[in-house]
């Protein structure tokens, strides 16, 4: 697998998924890619500020992106997508916190998958580019709590849905990106 310079990567029409660990460069790449589209951009933010540290992190993220329309929606991704102008590009940052928010509000795994399927369907009906940021949380240790394991499993399923639906998926590590391929294609 060859790594890509993330600032030289182009983004196709349709869905692009950026997946990786914390501080791997996903959000910065999403902003860079959308900035080069010459389109109106709608930024869907799923984070909620429950403490001072998170408030500061959210403010830092806001200063790193242009003056785009921002929709802060931690739960109803369908509503947020429908609020974006039809021809605008969309950045969803991020599925990681969206799934966490759904788990913490008591949604079942089936309800989370259904909400994810609906959001993907709405993205598929758009005529512009959508860039989705999400974390890969399955590379670490097995969480010690039931809710931690459930969250990891649910996010893993959601990530698989979005990557399967994508035109392009990149795995980011330390500011470098790897294109993801279908496993069967690599076995030929």
Backbone torsions as a table, in degrees:
resi	resn	phi	psi	omega
1	UNK	NA	128.0	178.4
2	UNK	-92.7	139.2	176.0
3	UNK	-83.2	155.1	-180.0
4	UNK	-115.0	145.6	169.5
5	UNK	-72.9	116.4	-171.2
6	UNK	-63.5	-21.0	-179.2
7	UNK	-88.1	-1.5	177.1
8	UNK	-109.3	3.2	-176.8
9	UNK	-83.0	133.6	176.3
10	UNK	-96.8	161.6	-177.1
11	UNK	-119.6	127.7	179.7
12	UNK	-80.5	165.8	169.0
13	UNK	-61.8	152.2	-178.4
14	UNK	99.0	-154.1	-172.6
15	UNK	-99.4	128.1	171.1
16	UNK	-118.6	131.1	178.9
17	UNK	-112.1	129.3	176.0
18	UNK	-111.0	114.7	-175.1
19	UNK	-125.7	144.3	178.6
20	UNK	171.9	-171.3	179.9
21	UNK	-83.3	178.9	177.5
22	UNK	-63.6	140.2	177.3
23	UNK	59.5	32.0	179.3
24	UNK	-91.0	-9.6	179.2
25	UNK	107.8	8.3	-176.0
26	UNK	-62.2	-53.3	-176.8
27	UNK	-65.0	-41.2	178.1
28	UNK	-62.0	-42.8	178.3
29	UNK	-64.0	-42.3	178.9
30	UNK	-57.7	-44.4	179.3
31	UNK	-65.2	-45.1	179.1
32	UNK	-59.5	-46.8	-178.7
33	UNK	-63.0	-46.2	-179.2
34	UNK	-66.5	-34.1	179.5
35	UNK	-64.0	-28.2	-178.5
36	UNK	-89.0	2.5	-175.9
37	UNK	-83.7	-16.4	-174.5
38	UNK	55.6	40.7	177.9
39	UNK	-130.2	159.8	167.9
40	UNK	-64.5	139.2	-179.2
41	UNK	-120.2	135.3	175.2
42	UNK	-112.9	122.2	-176.1
43	UNK	-103.6	118.8	177.4
44	UNK	-101.5	114.9	-178.8
45	UNK	-104.8	127.4	-177.0
46	UNK	-103.9	-3.3	-177.1
47	UNK	-73.9	148.7	171.5
48	UNK	-121.7	141.8	-179.3
49	UNK	-95.2	99.9	179.6
50	UNK	-96.1	-10.5	178.7
51	UNK	-150.0	174.2	-175.7
52	UNK	-64.8	-39.0	178.7
53	UNK	-60.2	-45.6	-179.5
54	UNK	-66.8	-37.6	175.8
55	UNK	-58.1	-44.1	180.0
56	UNK	-66.7	-38.8	178.3
57	UNK	-63.9	-42.5	178.8
58	UNK	-63.5	-44.5	178.5
59	UNK	-62.0	-39.7	177.8
60	UNK	-62.1	-43.8	177.5
61	UNK	-61.0	-41.6	-179.3
62	UNK	-60.5	-39.5	-178.2
63	UNK	-71.8	-17.5	-177.8
64	UNK	-88.7	-2.0	179.9
65	UNK	-122.7	154.9	178.6
66	UNK	-62.2	176.6	-179.1
67	UNK	-79.0	72.0	179.7
68	UNK	-96.8	160.7	171.5
69	UNK	-62.1	127.4	179.2
70	UNK	-118.8	131.5	176.0
71	UNK	-115.1	115.8	177.3
72	UNK	-94.1	108.0	-176.4
73	UNK	-142.7	102.4	-176.2
74	UNK	-79.7	-16.4	-171.9
75	UNK	-124.2	-54.4	-170.0
76	UNK	-91.8	80.5	-178.9
77	UNK	-64.3	-34.8	177.5
78	UNK	-58.8	-48.3	179.6
79	UNK	-60.9	-44.3	-178.8
80	UNK	-63.3	-44.3	178.9
81	UNK	-61.7	-41.9	-179.9
82	UNK	-67.2	-21.4	177.8
83	UNK	-80.1	-13.2	-179.4
84	UNK	-80.3	136.1	176.5
85	UNK	-55.0	143.0	-173.5
86	UNK	-56.0	-38.4	-176.1
87	UNK	-93.6	1.3	-177.8
88	UNK	-81.3	153.9	168.0
89	UNK	-77.3	155.2	179.0
90	UNK	-126.4	138.6	165.1
91	UNK	-114.9	127.6	172.2
92	UNK	-109.6	115.4	-176.9
93	UNK	-132.6	94.5	14.2
94	UNK	-150.7	163.4	176.1
95	UNK	-66.7	-30.0	-178.3
96	UNK	-56.1	-52.2	-179.1
97	UNK	-73.6	-33.4	178.1
98	UNK	-59.6	-49.3	179.7
99	UNK	-64.1	-41.1	176.9
100	UNK	-57.9	-45.5	179.2
101	UNK	-60.8	-41.8	179.5
102	UNK	-66.0	-43.0	178.1
103	UNK	-60.1	-45.8	-176.4
104	UNK	-70.5	-20.7	175.9
105	UNK	-86.6	-1.8	176.3
106	UNK	97.8	8.3	177.7
107	UNK	-64.8	142.8	175.2
108	UNK	-78.4	165.4	176.8
109	UNK	-59.7	-39.3	178.9
110	UNK	-63.7	-41.0	178.1
111	UNK	-65.9	-37.3	178.4
112	UNK	-66.5	-45.6	177.6
113	UNK	-61.2	-39.6	179.5
114	UNK	-65.1	-44.0	177.8
115	UNK	-63.6	-38.3	177.7
116	UNK	-65.5	-45.6	178.6
117	UNK	-59.3	-43.3	179.5
118	UNK	-63.5	-45.0	179.7
119	UNK	-62.9	-42.9	178.2
120	UNK	-61.5	-40.8	178.3
121	UNK	-61.1	-43.1	177.9
122	UNK	-63.6	-41.8	177.7
123	UNK	-62.0	-40.3	179.9
124	UNK	-64.2	-21.6	179.4
125	UNK	-86.3	-8.7	-177.6
126	UNK	-82.5	157.1	-178.9
127	UNK	-104.8	10.0	-176.3
128	UNK	-122.4	-170.3	-178.5
129	UNK	-89.0	139.6	171.4
130	UNK	-126.9	131.4	178.4
131	UNK	-117.4	123.7	-176.6
132	UNK	-116.7	132.1	178.1
133	UNK	-105.0	136.4	176.3
134	UNK	-155.1	157.3	179.1
135	UNK	-98.2	148.9	168.8
136	UNK	-96.3	107.0	-176.9
137	UNK	-102.8	1.1	-177.1
138	UNK	-89.3	5.5	-178.5
139	UNK	-90.9	-8.2	-176.6
140	UNK	-96.9	-159.6	-179.5
141	UNK	-72.0	160.9	175.7
142	UNK	-71.2	125.0	179.9
143	UNK	-57.3	146.3	-175.8
144	UNK	-83.4	-12.0	-179.0
145	UNK	-110.9	155.7	179.1
146	UNK	-61.5	-44.9	-178.7
147	UNK	-66.1	-34.4	176.7
148	UNK	-64.0	-44.2	178.2
149	UNK	-66.8	-39.7	178.9
150	UNK	-64.4	-43.6	178.2
151	UNK	-60.9	-48.5	179.5
152	UNK	-57.5	-45.7	-179.1
153	UNK	-66.3	-42.5	-179.2
154	UNK	-65.5	-45.2	178.2
155	UNK	-63.7	-39.4	177.2
156	UNK	-58.8	-42.3	177.7
157	UNK	-65.4	-43.6	178.7
158	UNK	-63.3	-45.0	178.4
159	UNK	-57.9	-42.7	178.4
160	UNK	-61.2	-41.3	178.3
161	UNK	-58.6	-49.1	-175.7
162	UNK	-68.3	-40.5	179.5
163	UNK	-67.4	-40.4	176.6
164	UNK	-59.3	-36.5	-177.6
165	UNK	-81.4	-9.4	-172.1
166	UNK	-81.8	154.4	170.6
167	UNK	-79.9	-31.2	-177.5
168	UNK	-148.6	137.9	175.4
169	UNK	-134.4	132.2	179.7
170	UNK	-120.9	136.7	174.2
171	UNK	-101.8	122.6	-176.6
172	UNK	-105.2	137.8	176.5
173	UNK	-141.1	120.6	174.5
174	UNK	50.5	41.5	176.6
175	UNK	81.8	3.0	176.2
176	UNK	-113.2	150.8	-176.2
177	UNK	-122.4	144.2	174.6
178	UNK	-119.8	132.7	175.1
179	UNK	-72.5	136.1	177.7
180	UNK	-91.2	141.7	-178.3
181	UNK	-124.6	161.1	172.5
182	UNK	-65.6	131.6	-178.5
183	UNK	-56.2	-38.9	-178.8
184	UNK	-64.0	-31.5	177.6
185	UNK	-64.8	-32.2	-178.6
186	UNK	-77.4	-16.1	-178.1
187	UNK	-87.0	-8.3	-177.6
188	UNK	-74.3	NA	NA
